[in-house]
């Protein structure tokens, strides 16, 4: 793998795989954090005299061209942030793309339409991905992988394409890997992990792998109710994964066996229904009403989570503590975020909903040690898995 700082790309076309998978609502970008995270690599390559062909995905269109998942709003925002024109094509491949890439001058940027509109991008058939990768390779002289949020996928633009061109990791990917190494190789202790989000099954691998490595594990969000039910508690109409109850009992036992401090909520904010104007009530985790659902950890729990977090020198957080999009159920997530800003060592916000949450709640990226763009990729790295996109870059 080449070092991005030393590569010579003067007058060359660089195929840049970014992660521009931003949350959209009715065509409006709700959080442009991932676009901003791509800027350092884009700006460096332009300074080096390259022209860029940028590919990225948005959502899961499953090989179909879906207007609501077009990168057109992203092209507009990227142009605003860079202060320059973005040539946007509503195609992934074809004669128009080939012509436009061939005509690029140093300093110009061509953004292709959502790469996942091509079914070959995500195909499980290597031969289908290879055809797309070969077409994309004709558009450029060099490949830079900077879409960390997709490096856990064996996709054409992430895994197959780098094999066909000289390549390097972008600034974002290199930084993500460096931070994740700090979480996995001799982390400074105490080491705490805070996990939230909807499902235990989504985080099972990372919990199992980290139980032998962390000092503190705090669980919130919708997934906590599977833990509470596994302890024999009434959880009302709260989200639960019945099929995970025995697995969770095993995790609780393993945490005790390994000497990991497992922190679970002692109070919960409940409501009769999942809606922004649903009336919140604070109850103990021992007395959740049968007709109510938990939508946030309570203030006592949030405070105890914060105390444990602030003791740690290394903290990784992935997943909100409640339905932060609803003002009545955002306090737990806000308290946890506040605690991470006070960590004296390194605090890492693990991408996805967590990154969106801290920005929505008024925190700046600079308030934390690092805000990952990775989401699922970060979790798979922490599970100890080999990530195809990193393998392809030689990382």
N, C-alpha and C positions, 0 to 999 in steps of 0.2 A: 504494500500500500504506500502511496506517495503522501508526503506531508503537504497539506494545502498551502502552507505558508511559503513553500519553496518551489511549487510547480510553476512551469512556464506555460501560460495559456494566452499569451499575447496573440491577438488575431484569430484565436481558436473559438470554436463553438463548444460550449460546455453543456452537457445534459445534466440538469440539477434536479434530483428527486427531493422535493420538500414535503413537509407535513403541514398542509394548509386546511386540515379538517376542522374547521371552526363551527361552532353552533350557530345555526341560522333559524330565524323565525320570520316567515312570510317574506323571505328574500333579504332580511336585515341581519347583519352579523351581530350576535349578542356578546361575543368576546373575541377580540382580535389577537389574543396572546400568542397563538401559534404563528400567525403571520409575522408579528414583531420578532418572534424568536428566530425566524428564518433570515431576517435582514442582515446580520453580520456576515454570513457566508455570501449572500447575494452581493453585498457592497464590496467585499474583498475581491470577489471574482471580477466584478466590473472595474475595480481599481487596477487589477492586473491586466486589463485590456481584453477581456473575453466578451463574447456575446453569449446569452443564456437561452436555452430551451428548458423551461421549467415544467415538470409534471408533478401532479399531486392528486389526491383523492378527496372526496367529500361524501361521508355517509356510506351506505351499502346499497348501491343501485343494482347490484347483482347482474351486471352485464347489459343493462338497459339504459338508454338515454332518458333520464328523468329530469325535466326542466327545473324542478324544485331543488335538485342537487347539482345544478350547474355551478361552475367556478366563476361565473361572470361577476357576482358581487365581490368575490375575493380579488379578481383582477383589478377592479375599481379601487378597492381599499389598498392593495399593494402599490398601485400607481400613486395614490395619495401619500403613502408613507415614504416612498422613495423619491417623490417629486419628479417622476419621469413617466413617459408613456409606456404602457404595457400593451404589446400586440397580443390580443386574445383571439384564439380560434375555437370555434364550437365543434372541433373534431379532435380525435386522438391521433389518428394516422390518415394517410391519403395524400393525393397529389397537392392539395392546398397546403398541407402541413410541410411536405417536402420542399415546396417552392418557397414558403415563408422562411423556413430554417436556412435554406441556401442563400437567401437574400440578406440575412442578418449582418449588421455591421457591428464592430466593437462597441460595447455599451448598450446595445439593444437587447430587449427581453421579449421572448415569445412564450406565452403561457398557454399550454394545451388544455383542452377541456378535461373534465374529470376522468382520470385514467381508468377508473373502474367502470366507465361506460363501455369499455371493451371487455367482453367476457373472458378473453384470453389472459388478461392481467391477473385474475384470481383463479385461473383454471388449475385443477389438481393434475392435469395432464402436462407433463414437462414439454412435450412436443408442441402443444398449443402455445404455451408461454414462450417457447423458443422462437416461434414465428414472430410474435409481437416484439420480443426483445431485439430480434434482427432488424425489424423495421425501424425501431426506435434508435438503434445504434447508427443507422445511416444519417441521422439528424445531427450528429455531433462528433467531435474528435476526442472528447474526454468526458468522464462520468464523475460526478460528485454526489455522494449519498448523504443527505442531511435530513431525511424524514424519519426521525427516531421512532415516532409513533407507529411506524409500519415495519420496523426491522424484525419483528417477530413473525412476519408473514413471508412465505415462500412465493412471492409474487414476481411477475415478469420484470417490472421496473425497479424492484428492490433486490432481487436475488439473481436473476438470469442476466440482466443487462450489464452489470458491472464486469462480468466475465468476458464481455466482448470489447471492452474499451479500457484504456489506461484509466485508473480510478484513484479516488481519495475520499476520505471521510470529511464531511463538512464540519464547521466549527461547533454546531449544535450537537451533532452525534458524538464528536470527540469529548465535548463537555459532559454530556449525559453519561457516557461510559466512565469517565473519570469520577463523577459523583457516585455512581453505583458501585464502583470499586471501593470507595470509602465506606459504603454500607455493608460490604461483603468481605473485605479483606482487612482484618485487624481494626474494626471500628473502635473509636474512642468510647469508653464506657463511663457511666451507665448508658446502655443502648436501648432505646424505646421505640416501639412501633405502634401506631394508632391506625386501626382499620375500621372503615365504615362502609356505607353503600348498602345495596339491597340484599345480596345473596352471599351466604357462606360458600356456596359451591364455586363462585367466581374467585374467591380468595383462598380456597382450600390449600392449593399447592404452596402458596407463599407462607401461609400459617405453618404448615407442616415443616417446611424448610427452615423457617426462622425460629421455631421453638427451641432449636438447639443452639441458637446464636444470640438471642436477645435477652435482656434482663427484665424488661417490662413489655407486656402486650395488652393494649387497651382496645376494647371492642365496643363500637357504637353503631348507629345507623340501623337500617331494617334488618341486617343480619344478626343483630344482638338478640332478637326474639327467639331465634332457633337455639341460641345459647341458654336463654332464660327457660324455655320450655324443656330443654335437656336437663335442667336442674329441677324440673318438676313444678315450675311456676305457671300460673294462669297468665295467658298473654292476650286474652280477648280476641279481637278480630285482626290482630297485628299480622304482618307478613311473617310466614314461617315456611321452612323447607322440611316437611315431615320426614322425607327420605334421608335427611342429613342428621337426624337426631342422634343416632348411635355413633356416627362419625364425630359429632361435636362432643359427646360424652367422652370419647377417646382422647380428643384434643385437650379437654379440661384435665383429664387424668395425666396426660403427658406433660402438660405445663407444670403441674404439681411435682411430678417426678423429676423434671429438669430444673426445678427451682426458679421457674419463670413466674414473675408476679403477674397474674391475670387480673386485669381491672375491668369489671363489668358495672353497668349503671346500677344505682340503688334507687333512683327515682326516674320517672318517665312522664313526658308530656303527652297526654292522650286526647283523642277527639272522636266524635261519633262517625266522622267520614273523612275521606281524603280530599280536602278542598281548602282553598286559601282562607275562606271565611268560616271554617268549622271552629266551633268554640273549644279552646284548649282547657284542659284540666290537669293539674299536677297530682300524680299519685306515686305511691311507693311501688317498687317492682314486685312487692309481695301482695299488692292489692289492685292489680289492673282489672277494671270491670270487664265482664264477659262481652258487653256490647260496644266496647271502645277499642280503638286501635292506637298504638304508639307511633308518634310522628317525630319525636325528638327525645334526646336524653334530657333529664331534668337539671336544674341549676346545681344541686348538690353533687350530682355525678360529674357535671362539666367541671366543677371546681376540683374534684378529686382527680380527674383526668389531667387538669392543668398543673396540679401540684406534682404529679408524677413526671409529666413532660418537662417541667422546668428543672427537675433534678438531673435530667439526662444531658450527656455531652453529644450524643448522636440521636436524632429522631427522624423517622420516616413516617409520613402520614398519607394514607390513600383512602378516600371515601368520606363523604360528609356524615355528620352525626345525626342528622335529621333531614327533613324536607326543607332545606335552606331557601328554596325558591319562594316559600310561603313565610311571610314575616313572623307569624305566630310560632313557627317551628324552626327558626334559624339561630336561636340563642346558643344552643349547644355547639354548633359548628363554629360560631363566632368566638366563643370562649376558648375552644381548642386552638383555633387559628392564632388568637392573641397569645396563648401560651407558647406557641412555636416561635413567635417573634422574640421571645425572651430567652431562648436557648443559647447558652454561652458557646456551645460547639457548633455543629452543623445541623441545620433543620432542613429537611427536604419535603416539599409538597409534591405528592406523586401524580401529578397530571390529571387529565380528565375532569370529572366533576369537582374534584378538590381544588384544582386551579381556578375553575370557573367560580367556585364558591367564594374563595378568598377575595377575588376581584369584585364579585357582586356585593360582598359585604364591606367593601371600602378599603381593603388592604392593598398596598403597593407590592409589586414583585420584589422590590428591594428590601421589604420588611423581613424576608425569609432568606435562609442560606442559599436555597436553590428551588426554583419551581420547574419541575420536570414537565416535558410535553408528552411523555411516554405512555401514561395510562397502562394499558395491557402489556406493552413491551417492557416497561419498568418492572411490573409484577413478575413477568416470566423470567427476566434476568435474576430477580431476587429468589425465584424458585430454583435457580441453578440451571436453567435450560440454556441450550445453545440457540442463539438467535440467527436465523438464516441471513438476514441483511447485514449483520455484523461479520459473519463468516465470509460473506462475499467481498467485504471491504478489507478483510485480513485483520480484523480486530478480535 
